[in-house]
Amino acid sequence: MKRVRLPLPDAKWLSPFQPQRSDPDLRPVPLGFLAIIAVGTALLLLPFSHLPGRPLHWINAFFLATSATCVNGLSPINVAETLSGFGQGVLLALVQAGGLGIITASLALVMLSGERLSLAHEGAVTATIGRLQRARPAELFRFSCLVIALMEAAGATSLYWRLQTQNPAADPLGLIWQAVFYSVNAFCNAGFSIFPEGLARWRGDAALLGIVDLLVIAGGIGLLSLVNLRYYYFWRRDPRRRGRITLQTRLTVVVSALLIAAGTVATLLFEWGHTLAGQPWAQKLSWAAFHSVMTRTGGFNVVDVGQMHPATLLSSLVLMFIGGSPGSMAGGIKTVTVAILFCTARAALLRQETVQVFGRRIAPRMSGIALMIALLGLTVAATGIGALMLTELGQPSSAARGNWLGLAFEAVSAFGTVGLSTGVTGLLTISGKLVVIALIFTGRVGPLMLAVYLARPVKPWHVRYPEEDVALG
């Protein structure tokens, strides 16, 4: 008897029984951050959250809660002179909640609800943190929490050891609080300080500054890149047992190193006879490297940023706009975006048909996404600068560092979730503070929402239009 091969049923008949890739829901991202900000604002307004005789205005509490939740670091008040111990604890909790990021927060909510991760959720996670072989969402959540806990614990231990060595007679509980506060703030790239003078108190200790540098770099390099580097055994001769460094990790490490080096050189060049004048060369190198690292959304400072040379501020604007790496605590348009843009421009200059880097080919779609992210970032930053120029016209904040440079620095620092300021933040009007709050929220939540949005499947085009060239340049 001859066998007859039956045709497979059409896909539309199987669709009710197969998992569908639905569009990701964007609402939980901003609503979750807004809920944390609202709770933080309410807690900071409590009477025992600030010191006696130091009332906290609602706009400053709202500003501070937004800045902490979005791990920015800008503050319209002096935290050490305004907030009590409870208020500083609230601030630290907000920083930690924001530092965990939308990756671990969304995964935790999904798993705690007992629901299975849908394809849309998995696509959103992949788009947000990048690709790594055999990295499932549940495993990613455990890895993320473990890495964050280990890094912050190691940082706190190192800071406490150094502080205790330098101040053996100091109160141990006070040193523990300082170590924990600055470790969490450094790894989460927040930049808040519980010292009235900020980290300028530690400016003479290169070891303490170096620990903070390493924490900020680790927090801004991306969790999956850290995991990838953790399981790359470079000392093994057999490539099969050594492991593989992904393209994203390579781009992240190389671009981050180049930007830190470029920022250090620029700071040394422009500040050698300015804010670094009269210091030993080793101190100059330490402070210049510290400033370069902090512009990558760290936010701490050991010299007065408002006194820096305009050329230094301009180079810092570029570094703040670029920010850190994908899937990290940092903000900005991200290092991988800049790398893809550079490689795309290089391919066009060399008349190459494909974009290649490190022996890998970049999909044309990624070049388009990188260009879109850069243009959106420029648009938001330029809009914020213009809005601040309108709200602060004729106000003391507009004259703090020239008519536009200080406001431009403030806007880019807010959008890039950096936290550095030329002294403008405390002088802003209520309207100006609302503009900066909007920039902080957009700079933190906007890229996350965009990543979730881009996780949707690509819509196929059934019509191909004729190709035609246009003139450029």
GUDOVEX-879453 format. One record per residue (C-alpha): residue number from 1; x, y, z. Coordinates in Angstrom, 1 decimal, decimal comma, padded with zeros to 4 digits. Layout:
N
+-----+--------+--------+--------+
: seq :      u :      v :      w :
+-----+--------+--------+--------+
: NUM :      X :      Y :      Z :
...
+-----+--------+--------+--------+
# end
This chain:
473
+-----+--------+--------+--------+
: seq :      u :      v :      w :
+-----+--------+--------+--------+
:   1 :  000,0 :  000,0 :  000,0 :
:   2 :  001,4 :  003,3 : -001,0 :
:   3 :  001,9 :  005,8 :  001,7 :
:   4 :  000,6 :  009,3 :  001,2 :
:   5 :  002,4 :  012,2 :  002,8 :
:   6 : -000,2 :  014,6 :  004,1 :
:   7 :  000,6 :  018,3 :  003,9 :
:   8 :  001,3 :  020,1 :  007,1 :
:   9 : -001,5 :  022,2 :  008,3 :
:  10 : -001,2 :  025,9 :  007,7 :
:  11 :  000,5 :  027,9 :  010,5 :
:  12 : -002,6 :  029,8 :  011,2 :
:  13 : -004,4 :  026,6 :  012,3 :
:  14 : -001,6 :  025,9 :  014,8 :
:  15 : -001,3 :  029,3 :  016,2 :
:  16 : -003,9 :  028,9 :  019,0 :
:  17 : -001,9 :  026,0 :  020,4 :
:  18 :  001,6 :  027,6 :  020,1 :
:  19 :  003,1 :  030,3 :  022,2 :
:  20 :  002,8 :  033,6 :  020,5 :
:  21 :  005,4 :  036,4 :  020,7 :
:  22 :  003,3 :  039,3 :  021,9 :
:  23 :  004,4 :  042,9 :  022,1 :
:  24 :  006,1 :  043,6 :  025,5 :
:  25 :  004,1 :  045,7 :  027,9 :
:  26 :  006,0 :  049,0 :  028,5 :
:  27 :  003,9 :  050,3 :  031,4 :
:  28 :  005,6 :  048,4 :  034,3 :
:  29 :  008,9 :  050,1 :  033,5 :
:  30 :  008,0 :  053,7 :  034,2 :
:  31 :  005,2 :  052,8 :  036,7 :
:  32 :  007,7 :  050,8 :  038,8 :
:  33 :  010,2 :  053,6 :  039,0 :
:  34 :  007,5 :  056,1 :  039,7 :
:  35 :  006,2 :  054,0 :  042,6 :
:  36 :  009,6 :  053,8 :  044,2 :
:  37 :  010,1 :  057,5 :  043,7 :
:  38 :  006,8 :  058,3 :  045,3 :
:  39 :  007,5 :  056,1 :  048,3 :
:  40 :  011,0 :  057,6 :  048,6 :
:  41 :  009,6 :  061,2 :  048,5 :
:  42 :  007,1 :  060,4 :  051,2 :
:  43 :  009,8 :  058,9 :  053,4 :
:  44 :  012,2 :  061,8 :  052,9 :
:  45 :  009,5 :  064,3 :  053,9 :
:  46 :  009,0 :  062,6 :  057,3 :
:  47 :  010,2 :  064,9 :  060,2 :
:  48 :  012,8 :  062,4 :  061,4 :
:  49 :  014,3 :  062,0 :  057,9 :
:  50 :  016,1 :  065,4 :  058,2 :
:  51 :  018,1 :  067,1 :  061,0 :
:  52 :  016,4 :  069,5 :  063,4 :
:  53 :  016,1 :  073,0 :  061,9 :
:  54 :  016,8 :  071,6 :  058,4 :
:  55 :  013,3 :  071,3 :  056,8 :
:  56 :  013,2 :  069,7 :  053,4 :
:  57 :  011,1 :  071,3 :  050,7 :
:  58 :  008,8 :  069,0 :  048,7 :
:  59 :  010,6 :  069,7 :  045,4 :
:  60 :  013,9 :  068,9 :  046,9 :
:  61 :  012,6 :  065,6 :  048,4 :
:  62 :  011,1 :  064,8 :  045,0 :
:  63 :  014,3 :  065,7 :  043,3 :
:  64 :  016,4 :  063,6 :  045,7 :
:  65 :  014,2 :  060,6 :  045,5 :
:  66 :  014,2 :  060,7 :  041,7 :
:  67 :  018,0 :  061,1 :  041,6 :
:  68 :  018,6 :  058,2 :  044,0 :
:  69 :  016,1 :  055,8 :  042,3 :
:  70 :  017,6 :  056,6 :  038,9 :
:  71 :  021,1 :  056,3 :  040,4 :
:  72 :  022,0 :  059,8 :  039,2 :
:  73 :  023,6 :  061,5 :  042,2 :
:  74 :  022,6 :  065,1 :  041,6 :
:  75 :  021,4 :  066,8 :  044,8 :
:  76 :  019,9 :  070,2 :  045,4 :
:  77 :  020,9 :  070,0 :  049,1 :
:  78 :  023,9 :  069,0 :  051,1 :
:  79 :  023,0 :  065,4 :  052,2 :
:  80 :  025,4 :  065,4 :  055,2 :
:  81 :  024,0 :  068,7 :  056,5 :
:  82 :  020,3 :  068,1 :  055,9 :
:  83 :  019,4 :  064,4 :  056,2 :
:  84 :  019,5 :  062,4 :  059,4 :
:  85 :  020,7 :  058,9 :  059,7 :
:  86 :  017,3 :  057,6 :  058,8 :
:  87 :  017,1 :  059,9 :  055,8 :
:  88 :  020,5 :  058,7 :  054,6 :
:  89 :  019,4 :  055,1 :  055,1 :
:  90 :  016,3 :  055,9 :  052,9 :
:  91 :  018,6 :  057,4 :  050,3 :
:  92 :  020,9 :  054,3 :  050,3 :
:  93 :  017,9 :  052,0 :  050,0 :
:  94 :  016,6 :  054,0 :  047,0 :
:  95 :  020,1 :  053,8 :  045,4 :
:  96 :  020,2 :  050,1 :  045,9 :
:  97 :  016,7 :  049,6 :  044,5 :
:  98 :  017,5 :  051,7 :  041,4 :
:  99 :  020,9 :  050,1 :  041,0 :
: 100 :  019,4 :  046,6 :  040,7 :
: 101 :  017,9 :  047,9 :  037,5 :
: 102 :  015,0 :  046,9 :  035,5 :
: 103 :  016,6 :  043,6 :  034,6 :
: 104 :  016,6 :  042,0 :  038,0 :
: 105 :  013,5 :  043,9 :  039,2 :
: 106 :  011,3 :  042,7 :  036,3 :
: 107 :  012,6 :  039,1 :  036,6 :
: 108 :  011,9 :  039,1 :  040,3 :
: 109 :  008,4 :  040,4 :  039,9 :
: 110 :  007,6 :  037,8 :  037,2 :
: 111 :  009,1 :  034,9 :  039,2 :
: 112 :  007,5 :  036,0 :  042,5 :
: 113 :  004,1 :  036,1 :  040,8 :
: 114 :  004,6 :  032,4 :  039,8 :
: 115 :  004,2 :  033,1 :  036,1 :
: 116 :  006,4 :  031,6 :  033,4 :
: 117 :  008,5 :  034,0 :  031,4 :
: 118 :  006,9 :  034,5 :  028,0 :
: 119 :  008,8 :  034,9 :  024,8 :
: 120 :  008,2 :  038,6 :  024,9 :
: 121 :  009,8 :  038,8 :  028,4 :
: 122 :  012,8 :  036,7 :  027,3 :
: 123 :  013,2 :  038,9 :  024,2 :
: 124 :  013,1 :  042,0 :  026,4 :
: 125 :  015,7 :  040,6 :  028,7 :
: 126 :  017,9 :  039,7 :  025,8 :
: 127 :  017,6 :  043,2 :  024,2 :
: 128 :  018,4 :  044,9 :  027,5 :
: 129 :  021,4 :  042,9 :  028,7 :
: 130 :  022,8 :  041,5 :  025,5 :
: 131 :  023,4 :  037,9 :  024,5 :
: 132 :  025,3 :  035,3 :  026,3 :
: 133 :  025,3 :  031,6 :  025,6 :
: 134 :  023,1 :  029,5 :  027,9 :
: 135 :  022,0 :  032,5 :  030,0 :
: 136 :  018,3 :  031,9 :  031,0 :
: 137 :  016,3 :  034,5 :  032,8 :
: 138 :  016,2 :  032,7 :  036,1 :
: 139 :  019,9 :  032,0 :  036,0 :
: 140 :  020,5 :  035,6 :  035,0 :
: 141 :  018,6 :  036,8 :  038,0 :
: 142 :  020,6 :  034,6 :  040,4 :
: 143 :  023,9 :  035,7 :  038,7 :
: 144 :  022,9 :  039,4 :  038,9 :
: 145 :  022,0 :  039,3 :  042,6 :
: 146 :  025,1 :  037,2 :  043,4 :
: 147 :  027,5 :  039,5 :  041,4 :
: 148 :  026,0 :  042,7 :  042,9 :
: 149 :  026,2 :  041,3 :  046,5 :
: 150 :  029,8 :  040,0 :  046,0 :
: 151 :  031,0 :  043,2 :  044,4 :
: 152 :  029,4 :  045,5 :  047,0 :
: 153 :  030,6 :  043,3 :  049,9 :
: 154 :  034,2 :  043,3 :  048,5 :
: 155 :  034,1 :  047,0 :  048,0 :
: 156 :  032,8 :  047,7 :  051,5 :
: 157 :  035,4 :  045,3 :  053,0 :
: 158 :  038,2 :  047,0 :  051,1 :
: 159 :  037,0 :  050,5 :  052,1 :
: 160 :  036,6 :  049,6 :  055,7 :
: 161 :  040,1 :  048,0 :  055,9 :
: 162 :  041,7 :  051,1 :  054,4 :
: 163 :  039,7 :  053,5 :  056,6 :
: 164 :  040,4 :  051,5 :  059,7 :
: 165 :  044,1 :  051,4 :  058,8 :
: 166 :  044,2 :  055,2 :  058,4 :
: 167 :  042,0 :  055,9 :  061,4 :
: 168 :  042,6 :  053,2 :  064,0 :
: 169 :  040,9 :  055,2 :  066,8 :
: 170 :  037,7 :  055,9 :  064,8 :
: 171 :  034,4 :  054,5 :  065,7 :
: 172 :  034,1 :  051,0 :  064,0 :
: 173 :  030,3 :  051,4 :  063,4 :
: 174 :  030,9 :  054,8 :  061,8 :
: 175 :  033,5 :  053,4 :  059,5 :
: 176 :  031,3 :  050,4 :  058,6 :
: 177 :  028,5 :  052,8 :  057,6 :
: 178 :  030,8 :  054,9 :  055,5 :
: 179 :  032,2 :  051,8 :  053,8 :
: 180 :  028,8 :  050,4 :  053,0 :
: 181 :  027,3 :  053,7 :  051,9 :
: 182 :  030,2 :  054,5 :  049,5 :
: 183 :  030,5 :  050,9 :  048,2 :
: 184 :  026,8 :  050,7 :  047,2 :
: 185 :  026,9 :  054,2 :  045,7 :
: 186 :  030,1 :  053,5 :  043,8 :
: 187 :  029,0 :  050,2 :  042,3 :
: 188 :  025,5 :  051,5 :  041,5 :
: 189 :  027,2 :  054,6 :  039,9 :
: 190 :  025,1 :  057,0 :  042,1 :
: 191 :  027,6 :  059,5 :  043,5 :
: 192 :  025,9 :  060,6 :  046,7 :
: 193 :  028,1 :  061,6 :  049,6 :
: 194 :  027,5 :  061,7 :  053,4 :
: 195 :  030,5 :  064,1 :  053,9 :
: 196 :  029,8 :  067,8 :  053,7 :
: 197 :  032,8 :  068,3 :  051,4 :
: 198 :  032,1 :  065,1 :  049,4 :
: 199 :  034,9 :  062,7 :  048,5 :
: 200 :  037,4 :  065,6 :  048,7 :
: 201 :  038,0 :  064,3 :  052,2 :
: 202 :  039,7 :  061,2 :  050,7 :
: 203 :  041,6 :  063,2 :  048,0 :
: 204 :  044,9 :  062,6 :  049,6 :
: 205 :  044,5 :  058,8 :  049,7 :
: 206 :  045,1 :  057,2 :  046,3 :
: 207 :  044,2 :  053,8 :  047,6 :
: 208 :  040,7 :  054,8 :  048,7 :
: 209 :  040,2 :  056,6 :  045,4 :
: 210 :  041,4 :  053,6 :  043,5 :
: 211 :  038,9 :  051,3 :  045,3 :
: 212 :  036,1 :  053,7 :  044,4 :
: 213 :  037,4 :  053,8 :  040,8 :
: 214 :  037,3 :  050,0 :  040,5 :
: 215 :  033,8 :  049,8 :  041,9 :
: 216 :  032,5 :  052,4 :  039,5 :
: 217 :  034,1 :  050,7 :  036,5 :
: 218 :  032,7 :  047,3 :  037,6 :
: 219 :  029,2 :  048,7 :  038,0 :
: 220 :  029,4 :  050,4 :  034,6 :
: 221 :  030,8 :  047,5 :  032,6 :
: 222 :  027,7 :  045,3 :  032,6 :
: 223 :  026,6 :  042,3 :  034,6 :
: 224 :  026,8 :  039,8 :  031,8 :
: 225 :  030,3 :  041,1 :  030,8 :
: 226 :  031,4 :  040,5 :  034,4 :
: 227 :  030,0 :  037,0 :  034,3 :
: 228 :  031,6 :  036,4 :  030,9 :
: 229 :  035,0 :  037,5 :  032,2 :
: 230 :  034,5 :  035,4 :  035,3 :
: 231 :  034,2 :  032,2 :  033,3 :
: 232 :  037,0 :  033,0 :  030,8 :
: 233 :  040,1 :  031,0 :  031,9 :
: 234 :  042,8 :  032,9 :  030,0 :
: 235 :  045,6 :  030,8 :  031,5 :
: 236 :  044,5 :  027,6 :  029,8 :
: 237 :  046,2 :  026,6 :  026,6 :
: 238 :  043,3 :  024,6 :  025,2 :
: 239 :  040,9 :  027,0 :  023,5 :
: 240 :  038,0 :  024,6 :  024,1 :
: 241 :  038,6 :  024,7 :  027,9 :
: 242 :  039,5 :  028,4 :  028,0 :
: 243 :  036,1 :  029,7 :  027,1 :
: 244 :  035,1 :  032,5 :  024,8 :
: 245 :  034,8 :  036,2 :  025,3 :
: 246 :  031,7 :  037,5 :  023,5 :
: 247 :  031,8 :  040,4 :  021,1 :
: 248 :  029,8 :  042,6 :  023,5 :
: 249 :  032,3 :  042,0 :  026,3 :
: 250 :  035,2 :  042,8 :  023,9 :
: 251 :  033,6 :  046,0 :  022,8 :
: 252 :  032,7 :  046,9 :  026,3 :
: 253 :  036,2 :  046,5 :  027,7 :
: 254 :  038,1 :  048,0 :  024,8 :
: 255 :  035,9 :  051,1 :  024,5 :
: 256 :  035,7 :  051,7 :  028,2 :
: 257 :  039,5 :  051,5 :  028,6 :
: 258 :  040,0 :  053,9 :  025,6 :
: 259 :  037,5 :  056,4 :  027,0 :
: 260 :  039,0 :  056,3 :  030,5 :
: 261 :  042,5 :  056,8 :  029,1 :
: 262 :  041,3 :  059,7 :  026,8 :
: 263 :  039,5 :  061,4 :  029,7 :
: 264 :  042,6 :  061,1 :  031,9 :
: 265 :  044,8 :  062,6 :  029,3 :
: 266 :  042,4 :  065,4 :  028,6 :
: 267 :  042,0 :  066,3 :  032,3 :
: 268 :  045,8 :  066,3 :  032,8 :
: 269 :  046,3 :  068,4 :  029,7 :
: 270 :  043,7 :  071,1 :  030,6 :
: 271 :  044,0 :  071,0 :  034,4 :
: 272 :  047,8 :  070,6 :  034,9 :
: 273 :  048,3 :  074,3 :  035,7 :
: 274 :  044,7 :  074,9 :  036,8 :
: 275 :  042,9 :  072,8 :  039,4 :
: 276 :  045,8 :  070,3 :  039,6 :
: 277 :  048,4 :  073,0 :  040,0 :
: 278 :  050,9 :  072,6 :  042,9 :
: 279 :  050,2 :  068,9 :  043,3 :
: 280 :  052,8 :  066,1 :  043,0 :
: 281 :  052,6 :  064,3 :  039,6 :
: 282 :  051,3 :  061,1 :  041,2 :
: 283 :  048,5 :  063,1 :  042,8 :
: 284 :  047,7 :  064,8 :  039,5 :
: 285 :  047,5 :  061,4 :  037,8 :
: 286 :  045,3 :  060,0 :  040,5 :
: 287 :  042,8 :  062,9 :  040,5 :
: 288 :  042,7 :  063,0 :  036,6 :
: 289 :  042,0 :  059,3 :  036,4 :
: 290 :  039,4 :  059,7 :  039,1 :
: 291 :  037,6 :  062,5 :  037,3 :
: 292 :  037,7 :  060,5 :  034,0 :
: 293 :  036,2 :  057,4 :  035,6 :
: 294 :  033,5 :  059,5 :  037,4 :
: 295 :  032,3 :  061,1 :  034,1 :
: 296 :  031,3 :  057,5 :  033,1 :
: 297 :  028,2 :  058,1 :  035,4 :
: 298 :  030,1 :  057,7 :  038,7 :
: 299 :  029,3 :  061,2 :  039,9 :
: 300 :  031,9 :  061,6 :  042,7 :
: 301 :  034,5 :  064,5 :  042,6 :
: 302 :  037,6 :  065,4 :  044,5 :
: 303 :  038,1 :  068,8 :  043,0 :
: 304 :  035,6 :  071,6 :  042,4 :
: 305 :  034,0 :  070,9 :  039,0 :
: 306 :  032,8 :  074,5 :  038,8 :
: 307 :  036,4 :  075,7 :  038,8 :
: 308 :  037,6 :  073,4 :  036,0 :
: 309 :  038,7 :  074,7 :  032,6 :
: 310 :  036,0 :  075,0 :  030,0 :
: 311 :  037,8 :  072,6 :  027,7 :
: 312 :  037,8 :  070,0 :  030,5 :
: 313 :  034,1 :  070,5 :  030,9 :
: 314 :  033,5 :  070,1 :  027,2 :
: 315 :  035,4 :  066,8 :  027,1 :
: 316 :  033,5 :  065,7 :  030,2 :
: 317 :  030,2 :  066,4 :  028,4 :
: 318 :  031,2 :  063,9 :  025,7 :
: 319 :  032,1 :  061,2 :  028,2 :
: 320 :  028,9 :  061,8 :  030,2 :
: 321 :  026,8 :  061,5 :  027,1 :
: 322 :  028,4 :  058,2 :  026,1 :
: 323 :  028,1 :  056,8 :  029,6 :
: 324 :  028,7 :  053,1 :  030,5 :
: 325 :  027,9 :  049,8 :  028,9 :
: 326 :  024,7 :  047,9 :  028,2 :
: 327 :  023,2 :  046,0 :  031,1 :
: 328 :  025,1 :  048,0 :  033,7 :
: 329 :  024,2 :  050,5 :  036,4 :
: 330 :  025,4 :  053,3 :  034,2 :
: 331 :  023,5 :  055,6 :  031,9 :
: 332 :  024,2 :  057,4 :  028,6 :
: 333 :  023,9 :  056,1 :  025,1 :
: 334 :  026,3 :  053,3 :  026,0 :
: 335 :  029,8 :  052,3 :  024,8 :
: 336 :  028,6 :  049,5 :  022,5 :
: 337 :  026,4 :  052,1 :  020,6 :
: 338 :  029,4 :  054,3 :  020,1 :
: 339 :  031,5 :  051,4 :  019,0 :
: 340 :  028,9 :  050,3 :  016,4 :
: 341 :  028,6 :  053,9 :  015,1 :
: 342 :  032,4 :  054,1 :  014,7 :
: 343 :  032,6 :  050,8 :  013,0 :
: 344 :  029,8 :  051,7 :  010,6 :
: 345 :  031,5 :  055,0 :  009,7 :
: 346 :  034,8 :  053,2 :  009,2 :
: 347 :  033,2 :  050,6 :  006,9 :
: 348 :  031,7 :  053,5 :  004,9 :
: 349 :  035,0 :  055,3 :  004,7 :
: 350 :  036,8 :  052,1 :  003,5 :
: 351 :  034,1 :  051,3 :  001,0 :
: 352 :  033,2 :  048,0 :  002,7 :
: 353 :  029,9 :  046,4 :  002,2 :
: 354 :  029,6 :  045,0 :  005,7 :
: 355 :  030,4 :  046,3 :  009,2 :
: 356 :  033,1 :  044,1 :  010,8 :
: 357 :  034,9 :  044,2 :  014,1 :
: 358 :  037,0 :  041,6 :  015,9 :
: 359 :  036,4 :  039,1 :  013,2 :
: 360 :  032,6 :  039,4 :  013,5 :
: 361 :  030,0 :  040,9 :  011,2 :
: 362 :  027,5 :  043,4 :  012,6 :
: 363 :  024,0 :  043,2 :  011,3 :
: 364 :  022,8 :  046,3 :  009,3 :
: 365 :  019,8 :  046,5 :  011,7 :
: 366 :  022,2 :  047,1 :  014,6 :
: 367 :  023,8 :  050,0 :  012,9 :
: 368 :  020,3 :  051,5 :  012,4 :
: 369 :  019,4 :  051,0 :  016,1 :
: 370 :  022,7 :  052,6 :  017,2 :
: 371 :  022,1 :  055,6 :  015,0 :
: 372 :  018,5 :  055,9 :  016,4 :
: 373 :  019,7 :  055,7 :  020,0 :
: 374 :  022,4 :  058,4 :  019,4 :
: 375 :  019,9 :  060,7 :  017,7 :
: 376 :  017,3 :  060,3 :  020,4 :
: 377 :  019,9 :  061,0 :  023,1 :
: 378 :  021,0 :  064,1 :  021,3 :
: 379 :  017,5 :  065,3 :  020,9 :
: 380 :  016,6 :  064,7 :  024,6 :
: 381 :  019,8 :  066,4 :  025,8 :
: 382 :  019,4 :  069,4 :  023,4 :
: 383 :  015,7 :  069,8 :  024,5 :
: 384 :  016,7 :  069,7 :  028,1 :
: 385 :  019,4 :  072,4 :  027,6 :
: 386 :  016,9 :  074,6 :  025,8 :
: 387 :  014,3 :  074,1 :  028,5 :
: 388 :  016,8 :  075,1 :  031,2 :
: 389 :  017,9 :  078,2 :  029,3 :
: 390 :  014,2 :  079,3 :  029,3 :
: 391 :  013,5 :  078,5 :  032,9 :
: 392 :  016,7 :  079,9 :  034,3 :
: 393 :  016,9 :  083,0 :  032,2 :
: 394 :  018,1 :  085,9 :  034,4 :
: 395 :  018,4 :  083,5 :  037,4 :
: 396 :  021,5 :  083,0 :  039,5 :
: 397 :  021,9 :  079,4 :  038,1 :
: 398 :  022,4 :  080,8 :  034,6 :
: 399 :  025,4 :  082,9 :  035,8 :
: 400 :  027,0 :  080,1 :  037,9 :
: 401 :  029,3 :  079,0 :  035,0 :
: 402 :  028,6 :  081,3 :  032,1 :
: 403 :  025,3 :  081,7 :  030,4 :
: 404 :  025,1 :  078,2 :  028,9 :
: 405 :  028,0 :  075,9 :  029,8 :
: 406 :  026,9 :  075,3 :  033,4 :
: 407 :  023,3 :  074,6 :  032,2 :
: 408 :  024,5 :  072,3 :  029,4 :
: 409 :  026,7 :  070,4 :  031,8 :
: 410 :  023,8 :  070,0 :  034,2 :
: 411 :  021,4 :  068,8 :  031,5 :
: 412 :  023,8 :  066,2 :  030,1 :
: 413 :  024,8 :  065,1 :  033,6 :
: 414 :  021,1 :  064,6 :  034,4 :
: 415 :  020,3 :  062,7 :  031,1 :
: 416 :  023,4 :  060,5 :  031,4 :
: 417 :  022,6 :  059,8 :  035,1 :
: 418 :  026,1 :  061,0 :  036,1 :
: 419 :  025,6 :  063,3 :  039,0 :
: 420 :  028,5 :  065,8 :  038,4 :
: 421 :  027,6 :  069,5 :  038,6 :
: 422 :  029,3 :  072,8 :  038,3 :
: 423 :  027,3 :  074,1 :  041,3 :
: 424 :  024,1 :  074,8 :  039,3 :
: 425 :  021,8 :  072,2 :  041,0 :
: 426 :  021,2 :  074,1 :  044,3 :
: 427 :  020,5 :  077,4 :  042,4 :
: 428 :  017,8 :  076,0 :  040,1 :
: 429 :  014,3 :  077,4 :  040,2 :
: 430 :  011,4 :  075,0 :  040,8 :
: 431 :  010,7 :  074,9 :  037,1 :
: 432 :  014,4 :  074,2 :  036,4 :
: 433 :  014,4 :  071,4 :  039,0 :
: 434 :  011,4 :  069,9 :  037,3 :
: 435 :  013,2 :  070,0 :  034,0 :
: 436 :  016,2 :  068,2 :  035,5 :
: 437 :  013,9 :  065,7 :  037,2 :
: 438 :  012,4 :  064,9 :  033,8 :
: 439 :  015,8 :  064,5 :  032,3 :
: 440 :  017,0 :  062,2 :  035,1 :
: 441 :  013,9 :  060,0 :  034,7 :
: 442 :  014,1 :  060,0 :  030,9 :
: 443 :  017,8 :  059,2 :  030,9 :
: 444 :  017,2 :  056,2 :  033,2 :
: 445 :  013,9 :  054,8 :  032,1 :
: 446 :  013,9 :  055,8 :  028,4 :
: 447 :  016,7 :  053,4 :  027,3 :
: 448 :  015,1 :  050,6 :  029,3 :
: 449 :  011,7 :  051,2 :  027,6 :
: 450 :  013,4 :  051,4 :  024,2 :
: 451 :  015,2 :  048,1 :  024,8 :
: 452 :  011,9 :  046,4 :  025,7 :
: 453 :  010,2 :  048,0 :  022,6 :
: 454 :  013,0 :  046,8 :  020,3 :
: 455 :  012,5 :  043,3 :  021,6 :
: 456 :  009,5 :  042,9 :  019,4 :
: 457 :  009,9 :  040,7 :  016,4 :
: 458 :  010,8 :  042,4 :  013,1 :
: 459 :  007,9 :  042,9 :  010,8 :
: 460 :  008,5 :  041,4 :  007,4 :
: 461 :  008,1 :  043,6 :  004,3 :
: 462 :  006,1 :  042,0 :  001,5 :
: 463 :  006,8 :  044,8 : -000,9 :
: 464 :  010,2 :  045,8 : -002,1 :
: 465 :  010,5 :  049,2 : -003,6 :
: 466 :  013,0 :  050,1 : -006,3 :
: 467 :  016,4 :  051,3 : -005,0 :
: 468 :  017,6 :  054,8 : -005,8 :
: 469 :  020,7 :  056,7 : -004,7 :
: 470 :  020,8 :  060,2 : -003,2 :
: 471 :  023,6 :  062,7 : -002,8 :
: 472 :  025,3 :  063,0 :  000,7 :
: 473 :  027,8 :  065,5 :  001,9 :
+-----+--------+--------+--------+
# end
